[in-house]
């Protein structure tokens, strides 16, 4: 069963790739085929986590899922983005460790985001998302590991009431019906 699921996941990419073989493939098309979310969604999630805005963070996860993006890819992209932030928090001159060319604006945005979090918060957030990404592979509810990760991160300091979480799930359930 697990082998068949992996084949089905890989196989879903073959059709779209064959369909566009006669033209130049853009980065946007590759991202769409692979289910990779736009970096703006990653930044938005980090901002929601900083603001401890649980409902908006959960709503963003729901949008990502409904738009057909791959939650595993989203988790990996988010972890990679958080890695950039923590490296720049150590020292902005360590940009070379990230191994990519960032524009001055992108570097400033990352440094600004790094100022919003302590080292302990960033380490904890990365650790929580690493565990959630691993749990995505075996969880019967696709979004649950990431939802629980977001809830855990936002509630680390008890900044939002559990009532907000239950309201979110009630709204989501109504939207699905």
PyMOL commands that set and color helices and strands:
alter all, ss='L'
color gray80, all
select helices_A, chain A and resi 2-19+27-34+39-51+54-66+71-90+92-98+104-115+119-136+144-157+162-176
alter helices_A, ss='H'
color red, helices_A
deselect
rebuild
show_as cartoon
